Amino acid sequence: SQLGQDDFNRLEPYLKLSPFMQHSVLFEAEQEIKHVYFPTSAVVSLVVTLESGDMVEAAMVGSDGVVGAAAALDGRTSLSLGIVQLSGEIIVCSIDGLKSAALQSSKLLSLLIRHEQTVYAQAQQSAACFASHHVQARLCRWLLRARDLAGTDTLPFTQEYLAEMLGVRRTSVTVVAHTLQSAGMIKYARGKIQILDV
């Protein structure tokens, strides 16, 4: 929505709208990124692996952003795993196409840099939240962000998946989900969470 018509015209030949299923891997950590992704209805998680081998989500991107733009701007190596958190459509763009368009437009280049700074700030916030907040606060924050990006109060997440994204044990998620359900804030059944009270 912040993209001007001239910038869109430069990018259009390199864009392809594609459907992606939940849990699809867009790119692996420390691997070359070949495409840049603009989610339209899908939601993408950027996940890092800890020294323990556990994974935790660093940032979440939906229709408000782009995934992999830094690869187009400098290196082509990802620092994180990019995985589709919620099924939907994503506009896929070649790295060379985005880089070419960005080099022709200072406005587009500035927009991409600002977005990368925003994702970095979100990752910092996630790290601070991971270090200082209990599982309940982290889960609530995560569910609200996912709800905002998905545009729905019903989210298709298993407890195992939530535990993985939060970097905690499944039993911790089970206890918190039960507490939130007892308080009337969510309804949880068979891999679906309905947010009842925002």
Disulfide bonds with the S-S distance in Angstrom:
none
